[in-house]
Amino acid sequence: MSRVIDLNNVTVIRDGRPILNNVDWQVESDQRWVIVGPNGAGKTTLLRVAAAQIHPSSGSATILGQRLGEINVFELRTRIGFASSALAAHIPNSETVLNAVMTASYAVTGRWNEKYDDIDERRARRVLAEWHLENYADRAFGTLSDGEKKRTQIARAVMPDPELLLLDEPVASLDLAAREQTISIIGAYASAPAAPAMVMVTHHLEEIPAGFTHALLIRDGQVFAAGEIHHTLTSDKISESFGFGLNVDFTEGRFRVRAR
């Protein structure tokens, strides 16, 4: 077991306002974390620090043993799988699903003059099959449904065989069937012994897949609670962090939230 994320007193300031404030957080290689909190709490900013997309304004952030500010982040990012809607916006609509996934090997979002080996294509097709996209390999990315696009983003993030996988709201905006299918696939992946450390941001506890082991509650840019998932996502802690009385249940492997 090794530490993949180590944040100490991390603060991120934008336009004179702290988005994150003195955050301490550690993630081990065998853990699967979910980050939960109200809108504007700093969830996506925290994930972007973990993805080496932004640097802290103060404090130290060490990702995969590399301290931000002291290393080449472009090399570090090749070891991190990151799926987000913002990144998906850079994938050309005309790009085939196969190329959208395979280009992750070069950390680019559009195929130009790169040369790929047969092993790259074989791995991309294997990853597409794992995420139930094998029949979409030759489809244009822009023609996919929202659910298919979300799974393509995740497949792309998995393509480089990352040591750390980060998912920013991977089932947001999906219809019921697409949401449940994607949650099921993520859960199976998270439960696999060979899966990398994972961190997922969500607004809804119902969207947490099976296999996730830890949770971080964030409020107003600060860590409100963190630890083993069932000790953290309790009715009292969720109610206090969201400022509203909520009951949290865990039934048949999934969380459920209702107003008190």
C-alpha positions, 0 to 999 in steps of 0.5 A: 500500500502506498499513498497516492494523494497527500494534501497538507494545508492546501488553500486555493484562492481565486479572485481573492476568495478561498475556494479551498481552505487549509485542506488536509487529505490523504488517499492510499492506493487501495482506497476508493473515495467519494467527495460529497458536498453542497454546490460551490463547496470546492469539490471540483477544485479539490479534484483538479488539484488531485489531477495536477491541473491546478496548483495550490495557492499555499500548502503542499500537494503531493500526487503519486509521490510527486510534489506539485511545484517541483516536478513536470506536471505534464509527465505526472498527468500521464499517470492520472486518469481524469474524466470530466465534462470540461475535458470532454468538451475538447474532444472533436464531435467528428472523432471516432469513439475508438480514436477518442479513447486511443488518443489518451495514450498521447494525452491529446483530444484529437487524432492528428499525425500521431502513430499508434502501435497495434498494441494501442488499438488492441488495448483501446478496443479491450477498454471499450469492451469493458465499458460496454462500448465495443459496438460504438468504436466507429461511431462519431463522438458527437452522435453519442447519447449523454450516457455513451459520452460519459462512458467514453470519457471514463474509458479514455481515462482508463486507457493509459492504465493510470495509477489514479483515476478521478471521476468528476460527476460521471453520471450527472445529467443521465437518464435513469437507465443510463445512470444505473448502467454506468453506476453498475460498470463503475462499481464492478471496476472499483471492486476489482483488485487490480483497479487503481486508487479512485476518487469520484465527485458526486452531488447525490449519495444515490449515485455512489457505486458499490466498491467505494470505501471512503468518503470526504464531506466538504463544506465552504472549501473545508473538510467537514468529515473524512474517513470510512464511508459508513462512518462518514456518510451518516444522517447527522453528518450529512444533515449538518454539512448540507444545513438541512435535516436528512436521513441516510439509509444504506440498502442493498449496497446503495445509499438513499437520502430522504428529508427528515 
